[in-house]
Amino acid sequence: MTTHKLKTWTPFYEDVVAGRKRFELRLNDRGFQVGDVLVLQEWDQYRERLTDRSVKVKVTYLIDAKAFGALTEGWVCMSIDVLPSDGFPYDELRP
């Protein structure tokens, strides 16, 4: 299991937290795998900076371009579940 920190635009961040968005579509430049944890850090795209909000999710399923040719080469679609807040040190992961 690997932990990845990723920027996420505000509308997508809010949908993940609210439970409406249960997937991530990403360029697979990190070798994502089922079981990995993603720390999704809210990115204010208008001010071009991170906010102080983040959420931790676990990758539960993954489809890549090789599976069915449904995605552009190098991209993956990951099912995610929000993990309960447990005092995870998000601030230590900030750039």
Buried (B, 14 or more C-beta within 10 A) or exposed (E): EEEBBBBBEBEBBBEBBEEEBBBBEBEBEEEBEEEBBBBBBBBBEEEEEBEEBBBBBBBBEBBBBEEEEEBEEEBBBBBBEBBEEEEBEBEEBEE
